[in-house]
Amino acid sequence: MIVGFDRLYMEQYLKENFVVDAKRPSEQALRRWRSAVSVVRNPRRRFRMVADLAKRAEAERKRKNLQEKIRIALYVNKAALHFIEAANLVEHKLSDNVRQTGFGIGPDELAALARSHDINDLESHGGVEGLAREVSVSLNDGVVSSDISIRQNIYGFNRYAEKPARSFWMFVWDALHDLTLVILMVCAVVSIGVGIASEGWPNGMYDGVGIVICILLVVMVTAITDYKQALQFKVLDKEKKNVIVQVTREGSRQKVSIFDLVVGDVVHLSIGDLVPADGILISGHSLSVDESSLSGESEPVDINKKRPFLLSGSKIQDGSGKMLVTAVGMRTEWGTLMVHLSEVDHDETPLQVKLNGVATIIGKIGLAFAVVTFLVLLARFLLVKAEHHEITKWSSSDALKLLNFFSISVTIIVVAVPEGLPLAVTLSLAFAMKKLMHDRALVRHLSACETMGSVCCICTDKTGTLTTNHMVVNKIWICEETKSIQTNSNKDLLMSSFSENVHGILLQSIFQNTGSEVTKGKDGRDNILGTPTEIAILEFGLILGGEFKTHHNESEIVKVEPFNSEKKKMSVLVSLPNNGGFRAFCKGASEIILKMCDKMLTADGKAVPLSEKQRQKITDVINGFACEALRTLCLAFKDMENTSGANSMPDNNYTLIAVVGIKDPIRPEVKEAVKTCLDAGITVRMVTGDNINTAKAIARECGILTDYGMVIEGADFRCKSPQELEEIIPNLQVMARSSPSDKHKLVTQLRSVFKEVVAVTGDGTNDAPALAEADIGLAMGIAGTEVAKESADVIVMDDNFKTIVNVARWGRSVYINIQKFVQFQLTVNVAALMINFISACISG
C-alpha cells in the first residue's frame, strides 16, 4: 500500500514538474524543471549537458538588436539612408594587394554594395556586368579554378567566426567545481592535516589521500566524457552547416560546398535554396526571397533588375535565378548575425528532464539519510564520551572522528544522488547520433533519436525514398501511338512515323521548359544537373537527337513558372524568332495538363480538336502507364499571336504533345525494411503526388498496401469531414495526388485525434509545415531543399527508406540502453546507501 502510494506520488511529482515537449519546449517548462531541482541541484554537474537559458536569452537579445539594424537598413526611407551615408562618406581606395591581383574593387567596397541596397551605386560601377569586370569574372563562364585561392586571400573565405573550442583542461576545471567534490576535497585536506598531527607520517595521510585519488578519478572520467561529447557535437554541427550549392565555374555548372564559395562565383538559385552569400542578381524569373531570418519581416521580397540585391541567409521562396557573389563570410550581414548563433546549444530531451526528476527525488532521500546518519553517529559518539565522563575533554583524534562522520554523510549524498542518470541519456543519444552518421542519417536535434524510439507511424514519400530516384523514360504516347523506349533506341526508329514539325515541337517542349542544364564533362560526355524527373526527360531529348544549347537558346524566355507541389506543373513562355508571336510550354501531372488541353498534335504536325472519345483514350493510356508503376507526365504547348497576354501564363486551350511514362525502380531493400516496420508495430503510410494507379502499384510492390488497406486521393481527403476522417485514417495506407497541405492535415489528425507519434518525410519547401508539425521531421538530403532541411529533425543523407528504419531502430536502442543503465544505477545506489546507513548506525 505504502509502495503504491509512493509510486503515485512520484509519478504525480514528475508530471507536474518534469515534463517538456520534445520539439520546441516552452521557456516556462524549461525554467520549471530547473527550479524544481534547486534544493539538491549542482549546477556545474547537473546542467552541463542542457541549454544555458541565460546565455540563450542574451544571444537572442543581441540577435534581435542586429535584426532591427538590418531591418532599418533594408526598409527605412532611402533618402534618409543616403543622407546618413553622405555624412559618413568613405572614399574606398584600392590596396596594393587588390591592384596587383588585377581586381578593380576592394573587398569592403564590394561588400557594402549589397548591404546598402543603393541601385545608383551599383549603376556607377556599370551594373552587374561592370562589377563582373571589376572582379575579373565572366558571367557566362564563372570563376576559373586557378583563381580561387587568390580570391580567398583578397576577399575572404565563406566561413563565419566561431568561438574557439574549449580545451580538455577547461572540462577538467569544470569538473573540479562539482559542489560535492569540493566538500570532499576540503575533507581530504583536513583529514591529511589532522591525521598527520595525530598519527604521524605516513599513517595519518592514508585516508585523506584515498579521498583525493577517488576525486581525481571522478574528475578525469567526467572531463574525458564531456570533452568527447563536445567534439562530437561540433562535428555534427559543422555537417549541418555544410550546404551544397550549384555554381558555374570554367563554363560548366557544378556542385560545391558552401564553404568553398568565393567572390565572383555565379550561383544558381531555385525554390527552397538558402542564399549562400551576399550578391547581385544576374538574371531570374519570378524570384522572391524570404528575409525574415535577417530582418524579422515576414513579407517576401521580389528580386528584379530594380532591386537586384540578395543577402546571405535569406531563402528563395519562389522562382529561380543566377547571382554574382559580392561578399562572403564575415563581410555579410548574416556573418555578423551568426557570431551570436554559432555556439552549439542543445535543448534537453524529455527523457533527460524526467531522469533529472528521478535524480532529484532520490537526492532528497539521500540528503535526509545523510543528515540522519550524521546525527546518529554524532549522538553515539557523544553518548560514549558521556559514559566515560570525557564530555569536556576533546583532542585532535576526536576532531578527526567528527570529520570522518561528516565525510561519511557527504559520501552518502555522493552515492545516493544518481547524477549520472541525466548524463546517461546524453551519452546514449550521442552514441546513437554517431552511429546514425555512419548509416547516412544526420540528426539535427538531440531529442529526435529519443522520439524516434516511440514512433508508431511513418508517412513516407515515394520518389527517391521507396524508389531508386534514377528515372528513365520507359514509354511515350504521341500522336495516338505508344512506343517503348530503350537506352539504345534509335531516334529515326522512334520518330519515323512523325513529321519534322512534331519532332521539333517535342524537342522544344523538352529543352525550353526545364529548370535543369546539360553541360559537357571533362571526358566530353553530357552531364545533366537537375531533379531526377528533369534528368530523365532531358536524357530522352538527347536520345531524340536534341542539342540542349541549340534548342534552349533559339527562343527568348519571357516568363517562367517553376514547378511546385501545389500546382504540380511547370510552365515557360517564350517569344518565337522573327516576330512569330509567343509560345507557352507546360508539363506536369497528366490529369491536370490533360484538363488544360482542348487540342492534340497529329502525326503531320497539325493541332486538331480533342474529342471526348480521344480524351477518354488518353486517360486510359495514362492509367495503363500508371498500372505498370510508371510516373506519367503530359507535355503541351499553346501558340499566342496576341502579345498583350505575353506577361501572363495561360492555363487553358493548350495542345497536347505527348504523354511520357517514367520508370523509377523500387529500391531492393525497401520491401524488407517495410516488413521490419510492420513487425515492430510501426504503420507505414505512403503520401505521394503521383497518379493513384502508380501509387497503388508501387505501394503493393513495397508491401505497404494490403488487402484491407485504403487508398485515397488528396482532393477527396481534404473534402472529408472530421467524423469521416476518424473512420478513414486508421485504414488509410496510401494517399495519391496529395499536396503539402494534405500531408500537413494527415499529420495533424494522427497526432491530435489518434495520439500517435508520427514521423514524416519531405523534400520540398512546401513540406516544411508538415515536417515542423510532425513529432519527427525527416528531410531528404539529396532531393530536399534547404528550407525543408531546416524544418527537419533528421536529414536522411541517401534519401533511402531503410535509413529511416535504422533511425527508428537506434531510437528504440536508446530506450533499452537507458532502461538497463537506470536499473544498474538505482540498484547500486540504493544498495550502497542502505549499507552505508545501516553499518554507520549499527557499528558507528
N, C-alpha and C positions, 0 to 999 in steps of 0.2 A: 504493500500500500504506500509506504513512505517512498520507495524507489520510484513507483509510478508517479507520485506527486512531484518528486524532484525532476523527473524526466519532463513532465508537463511544464513545470516552472522554467526549465532550461530552454525548451522549445519556444515558449512564450517570450522569454527574455531575448533570445536570438532573433525572433521575428520582429520584435519592437525596435531593436537597436542595431542589428547586424544584417540587414537586407539591403542590397543595392542592385540596380539593374545592370545586366551585362553590357548593354550598349547605352552610351550617353547617360550615366548616372547623375542624379541631381546633386547640386552643391550641398543642399540640405542633408541628403542621405550620407554623403561623404564626411560631412562635419559631425553628423550624429554618432556614427560608429567610433570616430576618433575621440569624441568627448566621453563615450561610454567606457573607454579603456583608461580613462585618466587616473583612476585610483592606483593601478599597478603598472601603468604603461611605462615603457622605457623608450623614449622617442628615437634614440640613436639606433636601437636594435629593432624595435617593433615596426618602425615606419621606414626603414631603409629601402624597402622594395615597393613602396607605394608612392603615389603622387604627392609632391610637396605643394600644398594648396597655396601657401603664402607666395612661393616663387611663381607659381602659375598665375596668380592674381596680378602680381607685379608685371609679368611678361605680357599679360592681356591688356593691362593699363597702357604699357608702352606701345603695344601694337595698335591700340585704338587711337592713341595720340598721333602715331605715324600715319594711320589711315586717314585721319582728319586732315593732316597736312597734304596728303596726296589728293584727297577729295577736293580740297580748296584749289590745289594746283590744276586739277582737271576741270572743275566746274564753275569757278568764280568768273566774273566778268573779265574778258580778255584784255580790255583796256586797262583795268586795274593791274593786271599782271604785267602788261607792257610798261606801265608807269614804274612799278617796283623794279623790273629788270633794267629799265633805263637808268634808275638811280644807282643801281649796283652793277652797272655795265663793266664787264671784264673783257679786256682785249686778249683773245687767245693767240698766243704765239707758238709757232711750231718749234718743238725741241729739236736738238741736233739728231737725236736718235730717230725721230719720226722722219726728218728730212733725208737722212742717209738711207733709210729703207725705201724711199720713193713714195711714201704716202703724203697726201696733201691736206690732211686734217688730223689734229691731235685727239687722243682718247677722251679728254674731258669735254672738249667742244662737241665731239660726236655724240657722247652720252647725253649731253644737255639738250640735243635736238629733239629726241623722242620725249624727254621729260617735260620740256617747255610747251609742247603742242603748238609751236609757232609756225604756221604754214608759210609766213613771209620769210622767216629764217631759212626754212627748207628751200624755198624758191631762190633765195640769194645764193645757194650752193648749186643751183641748176636742177633742183628736184632730185628724185631718186636716181636718175641717170647720172647727174652731176656728182652725187655722193658716191656712186659706184666707181666713177673715175678717180675720185679723191682717195678711195680705199683700194684702188688698183684691182678691181674685180669686174668680170663680165657678168651681166645679169642673165645671160643665156647659159654660159658655161660654168659659172660659180668659181669657187676658190681652187687654186692649184695646190695639190698636196704638199709640195716642197715649201710653200709659203706659210704653212700652218704654225710652225714653231716661231717664225718671225712675228706673226700676228699675235700669238700668245704673249710674246715678250713685250710688244708695244701696247696692245690693247687689253691684255689680261686674260686670265683663264675663266671659264664659266663655272666657277665654284664659289660657294658662299663661305664667309668666315665662320668658323665653328670654335666653340670653346675647347681649349686643349684637353685631351683625355687625362683623366685623373691617374696618377701613378699608383703602383701597388702599395707604396708606403702610406699613401693617403687613406687607403682602405684599412691598413693596419692601425693608423691613428684613430679612425672612426670606431674600429672595433674596441680599442682601448677605452673609449668613452662610455662603454656599457656601464650603467649605474651599478649593477650587482658586482661586476668585475672590479670597479673602482673600490667598492666597500671591501671586497676580498683582498685587494692589493694593500689597503690600509691595515687590514687584519694581519696580513702576511708580514708587513714591515714591523708592526707592533709585536707580533709573535716572535720574530727573529730577535728583536731588541730585548724583550723581556726574557726569552728563552736563554740567550747567551748570558744575560745577567744572573739568572737563577741556576742554570745547569752547566754553564761554561761552553767553551768552544771544543768540538763542533756539535756536541749533542743537542745544544739548545736551539740550533738553527734548522733541524731536520723538518719539523712541522711547517715552519714558515716557507722553506724552500720548496716543499711539496706543493703548497698552495700556489706559489709563483710558477712552478712548472705547469700545473693544471691551467692557470690563467693564460700562459703563453701558448699552450696547445689550443685552447679555445679561440684565442685571438687569431692565430695563424690559419686555423681551419675556416673561421668566419671570413677573414680577409681574402684568402685564396678563392673561396666560393663566390664572394661578391665581385672580385676582380674579373674572374672568368665570365661571370654573368654580364658585367658591364661591357666587356669586349664583344660578347655575342650580340647584345642588343645594338651595339654600334654598327656591327657588320650588317645586321638586318635592316637598320635604319638607312644605311648607305644604299643597300639594294633597293629599298623602297623609292629612293630619290633618283635612281638611275633610269631615266626615261629615254626611250629610243625615238629619235626624230628623223624625218626624211629631208635630205638636202640635195642640192645639185652641186656636184664637185667634178671638175675636169670634164664637163659636158654630159655627165651621166647622173641619174638620180640614184641615191644610195642611202642606206640607214647608218646613222652614227649615234653614239651615246651623247646625251645632253651635256656631259662633262667635256666632250671633245669639240663642242661648238665654238667657232671663232667669229670675230667681227669680219664682215664681208660675205659670210655664208648666205646662200639663197635657200631659205627654209620653206617647205611645202606644208600648208596648214589645211586641215579639214575638220568637220564637225567632231567635237569631243576632245580635240587636241588641247594640250596646255601650251601656251605661248612660251617658248623656252628661253627667250632673251628679248631685250628691247629692240625694236626695229621699225622700218618704214615699209608700207605696202608697195609691192611692185605691180601686182595685178590680182584681181579677185572677182568673185561673183557672189552677190547677196551675203557678204561677210558681216557677221555681227559677233561681238565678244561680250563676255560677262566679266566685268572688272570689280565685282563685289569683294573679292579677296583682297584687293588693293585699296579700294575707296570706300567700301561698305555700301555703295549704291547698288540696288538690285536690278535696276533697269538695264537691258542690254544696249550696247553702243554700236551703231553702224559704222563700219570702216570702209572708206571710199577715198577717191582722189582728193576730196576736200578735207577729209580727216583721216590721213593715212598712218597715224601713229599707233603702234602696237606696243603694249607694255608686258614685260615678263611677269608670269604668274597669273595672267588673265586666261580665260578659257574660251575656245571657239564654240559659240552657241549655234551658229548656222552658217551655211555657205562654205566656200573654200577659197584659197588664195596662196600667193607667194609673198614672202617678205625678205628684205635685206637686213641682216643683223647689224645694229649700230652700237650696241653696248652689251657686255656680258658680266656675269659675276657681281661683284660688289659695286660696280658702276650703275647698276639698275636699281629702280625703286624697290623691287622685290628683294634684291640682295640686302638692302638696308633693313627691310622688314624681317627677313629670315634670321638675322642676328638674334632677334628676340624669340625666335621659334625653333632654333637649332638644337636646343637641349632635349634629349630624349626623355619623355615624361609619360610613363605608362600608368593608366588608371588601374587601380586594384581590381581584381576579379571578384565575383560574388562568393566563390569558394574561399578565397583568401580572407575576405571580410568575415565570413561565417566562422572560419577557424580562428580568427582573431577573437571572436566572441567566446568560443570554447576555451581558448587560452586565458581569456580574462576571467571567466568563471573559475577555472582551475587555479588561476593565480590568486584569486581572492581566498579560495580554500587553503592554498599553500601558505598564504600570508597569515591566516588565522592559526594554522598548525604551527607555524614558526614562532608566533607570539606565545602560544600556549606552551610550546616546548621550552622556550627561554624562561618563561615564568615557572614551569615545573622544575627545571634544572636549578634555577636561582633559589627556589623555595627549599629544595632538597639540600643545597649547599649551605643555606643559612641555618636550616634545622640541625645539620651535622655540626656546624660551628657552635650553635647554641647548646647542643648536648655536651660538647667538650668545653663549654664555658670559654670559648675563644671569639665570641661575637665582637669583642672590642679589639682583638688582635688581628692585624692584617699585614700580609707580606707580599713580596713580588710574585710568589707562586700562586697566591690567591688571585692576584690581578690576572695572571696567565690563565687561570681556570675560568674566570669571568669572561675573558677574551675568547676562550675556547667555546664557552656556551654561546656567545654572540656569533662566532664563526659557524657553529652548528646550525643556528637559526637561519643565518644567511644562506648556508648551503642547502637547507630545506627549501628556501624560496627558489634558489637556482635550480634545484632538482624538480621542484613541483611545477614551476611555471614552464609550460612547453612552448617556449619562444620559437622553437623550430617548426611548429605547425604551419603558420602562415608562409614561412620560407619554403616549406616542402612543396607547396602549390607552385610557387615561382620556379623552383628548380625543376619540377616535373614538367611544367608548361614550357620552360625554356629548352629542356631536353627534347620535348616533342617538336618545338619550333625548329630546332636544329635538324632533327631527323626529317621533318617535312620539307626543309630546304633541299635535302638530297632527293626527296621524292617529287620535286618540282612544284612545291606549293609554298608561296611566300605569305606568312602570317603577319598581317599588318597590326592587329590588336591582340594583346596577350590573352584576353578573355575568350577569343574565338576558338582556341583549342579546347578550352573547358566547355563552352557552349555546344561545340560540335559533338561532344560525347553524349549530349542529351537529345540530339536531333532525331525527330521521328518522321520527317517528311522532307524530300528533296525535290524542288521544282527546277527541272533542268531544261536548257535549250537543246536543240537537236544539232544544228550545224556546228561542226568543229568539236563539239563536246561528246556527242554519241557517234559522230561520223569522223572520218579522217581529215576533213576540211581540204582535201585535194580534189577539186572538182574538175570534171571534163564534160564537154558537150557530148552526149551519148546519142541523142536523136533530135531531128528537126522536122517540123511540119511547115512547108512553104508552098504556096500556090497549089493547095489541095493535094500535096504529095508528102508522104512521110519517108524520111531517109535516115538510116543508121549511120553514125559517124565513127570511124576508126582513126586512131592516131596517124596511120599511114594512108588515110583516104586521099584520093586524087581530086583536086579541085575541078578538073574537067569532068570527071565522073559525077561529082556532086551537082554541078551546075549545068550539065549538058542539056537538060530539058528546059532551061530557063533563058530568057533573053539577057543581054548585057545590061539593060536598064534595071532589071531585078537584082542582078549581081551587084551593080553599082550602089543602089539604094540600101541593100543589105549591108554592104561594107561601110557605107556612110553611117548607118544607124549603129554599127558596132564601134567604129573608131572615133566618131564625133560625140556620141552620147556616152562618155566614160569619164570617170574620175581617176583612172589609172594611167600608167605610162609604160611604153615599151622602149627599152634602152638596149644599146649594144654592150655586151660584156667585153672584158679584155681578151676573151677567147673567140670573140666575133659572134657569139650566139646571142639570140634575143633574150633579154631579161625583162619580166613583167613585174612591176611594183603596183600592188593594189590588193583589194579584197579577193578572196578565193573565187567568188562568183564572177567578178570582173575579169580575173585572170583566165577563167575557163572560156568566157565569151571572146576575149581578145586572142587566145590561142586558136579558137575556132576561126576567127577572122584571118589569122596568119595562114591557117591551112587552106583557106579560100583564096590565097594569093594576095591578100591585102597588105599594104605598107602603112604603118602607123602614121608616120610624119606626113606622108603624101595626103592621106585622107583626112587626117586631123586638122591640117592647116589649109585645106582647099577652100574652106568657108570660114568667115569671121564669126566667132561666138558672140552673141548679143546678150543672152541671159542663160543662167544655169540654175536649176532647182536640184540640189544634191539629193540622193536617196536618204529617206529617213523611215524609221519603223512605223510611224503613224500612217503616212500616205502610201507606203510600200511601192513607191515608184520613183524614177529619176527622169528628169526632162532637160532638154537643151534646145535653145532657139538660136538658129544660125541665119546669117544673111547669105544668100546664094550669090555666086560670082556673076559679073556682067549685069548687075541690077535685076537679077532674076527673082526678086522678092525674098520671102523668108520661108524657112522650113523648120518645123518643130519635130524633134525626135523624142519618143517616150518609150521607156521599158520598165517592166516591173511585174508584180503579181498578175498571173494570167487572167483571173476573173475580173480584176479591176481594169486592166488595159482593154480587155475584150468589150466591156461595157462602154468604154470611151470610143470605140470604133463603129463606124457605120458603113465602111467600105473595106474591101480586101484587094490585095495585089494578085493579078493573074500572071500566067507564065510569060505572056508577051509584054509585061510591064505596065498594064493598064489598071487603073483603080475602078472596080465595079461595086455597085451597092451590095451590101451584106444582107441576104435574106434571113428570115428566121430559121429556115431549114439548114442553111450553111452555118449559122451561128450555133445551132444545136450540134452539128457535126464537129465543129471546132471544140465545143465544150466536151464532147465525147473523146476527142483526141487528147485534150488536157487531162481528163480523168484517166484515160488509158495510160498516159505517161506517168501520172501520179501513182497509179496502182502498181507500176513497175519500180516504185520508190525513187522516181526521178523528180527533181525540183524543176518546176515549169516557170518559164518567163515568156512574156509576149513582147515583141518589138513592133512599133508602129510609128508612122510619120504623118505630118499634115503640112501641105503647102498653103501659104498665105500670100495673096497678091497685095492685100491692103497693108501698107506699112504702119497705119495708125495703131494696130494692135501688136506692134513689134516688141513692146516692152512688157507685155503680159503673156503668160504661158497658157495656151488653150487647154481645155480639159474635155473636149468632145470633138466629134466629126473627124476622127483620125482614120487612117488607112492601115489595116493590119498587114504587116510584112511577113512575120513568121512566129511560130511557137517553138521555143527551144526547151529541150529536156536535158537537165544537167544531172549527171551521176555523181553522188558523193558517198562512197562505200562506208559501211559500218566499221568502226574500229574493232579489231578481232577480240580485244579483251573486254569489251563492253558487256556482252551477254553474261559473262561470269561475274562481273562487278555488280550488275543489276541483281542477279540471283543472290549474291552475298548480302546486299542491302535488304532484300525481301526476307531472307533467312534471319537477319538481325532485327527484324521488326520495323525497318525503315521503308516507308511508302515512297516510290519514285513516280513523279508525275512529269510528263513531257509537255512543255509550253513552247510552241513554235509559231513562226509566222508563215509556215508553209501551207500548201493546199491540204485539205482534210484527208484526201486519199493517200497522199505522200506520207503524211504524219502517221496514219494508221499502219501503212506498210512498214515504215521504219520502227515504230513502237512495238509492233508484233515481232519483228525480227530481233529486237533487243530484249524482248521478254518483259517489256513494260506493260503492254496491253494484253489483258487476259480476257477470258470468255465473259466474265461478269463485269468487266470494266466499261466505263462510259467515255465517249468521245464527243466533244462539243466544239463549235466554232466560237471565236471571240465575240462576234456580233450577237450571237444568241446568248452567250454567257452574260454580257453586260446588260441585257434586257430583262434578266430574271429578277424576281422579287426576292427579298431576304429569306422568306419562307421556302421558296423554291430552291434557293442556293443551299439551304441547310439539308435539303433532301438529295441534291445533286452531288455536292462536293465529296462526301465520303467514298463514292464510287467513281469519281472523276479521275481518269488516268491520262488523258490526252486532251490538250486544248490547241486547236489549229487556227490559223489566220488570226492569231492574237496580237493585240497591240500592247505596248508597255503599260498602259493604264489597266488593261485586263489582268496582266500579271500582278500589278500592284493590288488590285481588288481581290484576287485569289489569295495572295499572301496575307492581306489584312483579315479576310474571312477566316483563314486557317488559324491565325494567331488569336483573334479576338473571340470568335464563336466556338471554335473547336479546341482552343487552348493547346495547339500543337507547337512544338519548337521547330521552326521552318528554316531550311537553308534554300537559297535561291541563286541561280546563276544568271549572269547578264554580261553583255559586251557593249551595248550602245549607250549613248549619252542619255537617252530617254529611259533606260533601265535604272538609272541612279535612284529614283524614289523607291522602287521595289527592293533594290539592294540595301538601301538605308532602313526600310521598314522591316525587312526580314531579321530573324534572330542572327542568322549568318548570311552575309552577302558574299558571293563568290564571283569575282570578276575574271574574265578571260585574259590571260597575259599576252596572247598573240593577237587575237581579234578584238580585244577590248580597247575602248577609248580611255584616255587618261581621266576623264570625268567619272566613268564607271569604276575605274580602279580606286579613285579617291573615296568613293562611296562604299567600297567593299571592305570586308574584314579579312578576307583571304584572296590572294591573287593566284589563280591556277596557271602556272607558267607554261604548261604544254597544252592547255585547253582540253584536257583529257578527263572523261568521267571517272576513270579508275583512280585518278589523283584525288578526286573529291571523296571517294570511298576511303582512300588512305587517310584523309584528314579526319573522317568520322572514326576510323579505327584507332588513330592516335588519341583522339578526344576521349574515347572510352578507356584507352590505356591509362590516360592521366588519372581518371577516377579510380581505377583499380590500384594504381601505384599509391595514390594518396590514401586510399582506404587501408592498404597494408601498412603504410607509414604511421597513420593515426593509431591503428591498433597496436603497433610496436611501441610507439612513443608513449601512449597512455598507460600501457602495461608496465613499461619501465618506470615511468614517473610515479604511478600510484604505488607500485611495489617499493621503490626507493623511499618515497615519502613515508609510508607506513613503517618500514624497517627503521628508518632514522628516528621517527617519532616514538615508536614503541621501545626501542633499545635505549633511547635517551631518557625516557620516563622510568623505565624499569631499572636500568643499571646506572644511570646518571653519567 
